[in-house]
Structures are given as structure tokens and as C-alpha cells.
Amino acid sequence: MPETQRPGRGAAAGLSPVNTLESRLDYPFGETLPEPGRKLEVAPGVYWIRKPLPFALNHINLWLLRDRFQDREGWTAIDCGIASDETRALWTSVIAEELEGLPIVRVLCTHTHPDHLGNAAWLTERFDAPLWMTLGEYAMGRILQSGLAGTDGPGIVAHFVAHGLRDPSHSDKLRERTNYFSRLVPSMPLSYRRIADQEWIPVGAYRWQVITGFGHSPEHASLYSPEIQVLISGDMLLPRISTNVSVHAMEPEANPVQQFLDSIDRFRGLPDTTLVLPSHGRPFRHLLERITQLHDHHAARLDEVLELCRSPSSAADVVPIMFRRELDTHQLFFAFGEALAHLHALWFRGLLERRRDGDGVFRFRTV
Ligand SMILES: [Zn+2]
């Protein structure tokens, strides 16, 4: 799922306060990107492919790991891209040209967002390969895919109205935002292999350990291989933009900012020389610097929100403080969730109190 976009450096640039810190990271491949439909080796047996996304965030990185799984020589695919014709055409050329005539023997999705999961059914059916995921991500995917969540369209509008959304043009557009997930993920494998935190997964010549993370999605799986010092971080550690952390209608009392910050601290035990393979942006080193940057980024956001809440403020009041530009409906959805997430982080820390006013709107103010 796209990450939060902020004003500043152009459409796909992401968060301006963080961008200025980008130079403190090391990008071992420089500006080199894999050609469309081609793979690029980034570590022994680990290959990078890129797929387009029809959002301001215009690409996702996927990874191919050379594998021998259940007596089949082939490849483990990490994440799949959305289920678009364009992405599938690129997959078709990767399959024809880049897999050395071998099959995909396993698909592992870091989390359930459509840009990661979209083609899981298409790939696993084509190759008779299993899908590996955490329970939290697989189950949430099935719920969203089936349309049972009840948090599309009207459900979103009710959630946002309770947090101060007034503009009828926005609520009309949000109400139309139905079947968003199932359009990008038209089907899901009906069974899966569960993976869990700290589990070791042998892939080809190397072992990868699952490191789960929270706040961005229900039970995100990152993978770390100590033998080659590579972290497939998924959306939990991105070099340029900050990962979206939202309070969604299905879990309106969530505290995802805190969950996210606690989760990225779990990477602090890894060597700083680790090559980080993020789902968006370029592979980088210096994860400790990046973790500190992300903490600083959220601390600054939280300070702004706390200051605003000297007078009672709703999430709708916070959105223009955190996102100082015109937002389309897609961006508003994430901006609103993120604004509420920052209010909740302060509320859970006991720095804000929450009250539901006579107009039905939740407002927060400093204690
Ligand atoms: Zn995501």
C-alpha cells in the first residue's frame, strides 16, 4: 500500500523533512535500477525486480531468491505487485527471460497490501507453488478480499465523520471508494503456509529469519539473512519516505505510531552494514541512522500535533497541519488515518485527553 506522501519534493518524492537526511544513507547501487522485466543481482542469490504502481508512489520492489524447495529447483518470489495487466506483462517477461528456465517454487508476501499481494493467486496457481505469510496478514487479506470488512465506502465515511470530516465532496469521494482492495487483489490463494516471528526459513544456500512488525499492517514479515547480512525490510524500513501508519475504521482505537516505532527498534540488533532491501526506493545501508531518522520524524510530527491540541482538535484539524497541500481522495484517506494515528499516540501516552462533543466528533486536547 502506498506510503504517506508529503509536500515538498515532487509527486513521488515523499516526505520532505526526511528526504534531506537521505544523504546520510549509503546506496551501494547508486542510481542503478533493474530494467523493466529484468532482474538485478544485489546479493548472492538475491535479485531485485521492480514493478510499476498507478499511484504517486509509482513503483514497488520485489525480490527473487534462488531456491531449492521441496526438491524443486527454482525461485522464491518475495511479494508480487498489484494485479494489473502491466504488472502481469512484466512478470511474464521475467518468467520467460530471467528465471533460467526454472519455476517459482514458493511465494512469500511480507504483508497483505495490494502492491505486495495482488498477484499471489496468479503466481501460485501458475506454478503450483504455496503462499507463505503470517497469519495476521493472510487472514486480513482474506477479510478485505471477500468484502466482509464493512469498512469500504460508507464505513470509512462514518469513521472519518466521527473524526471531523466535514467537506461533502470528500465524503462523497470516500463513499465511492468501494471494492478498492478486491480491484487490486481479485483473488487470493485459499490456503497458505503460516510463518511466525523468529522462525528460520531456509531459502537456497541461506537461512532467513522472520522479524514481524506492527503499525503499518497487522503482522508484517521482514526477513533477515545473517550469512549474507541482508534485510528484506518490506514496508517497515524505507529509505526516503516514512511508512504509512493509520488508524483504520476496523480498529478505531489502535495506536499504530507507537507500534511502528517499537517495531523498527527490533532492527537495532542487526549490523549497521546490513544491506536493506526496501519495498520502495533503493537498497541502502546504515539502518541504525534510518531508524533514528524515523524516530525523529515522528517525534517532530507529534510535537506539532501536541501544540495544535492546546485547543481541542479533531483528526480533520490535524490533516492540514501535517499535510500542507491539496490532497486527492486516495491521499486524503491515508492522511486522515495518519493524522488520527498521531493523535492516538499522544493520547495513549497520556499527553492528550479525548472527548466526544455534542456534534458527535472526537476531539483531543492537551492534559
Ligand atoms: Zn504496505
Boltz pocket constraint, residues with backbone or C-beta under 6 A from the ligand:
constraints:
  - pocket:
      binder: B
      contacts: [[A, 1], [A, 2], [A, 111], [A, 113], [A, 216], [A, 217], [A, 235]]
      max_distance: 6.0
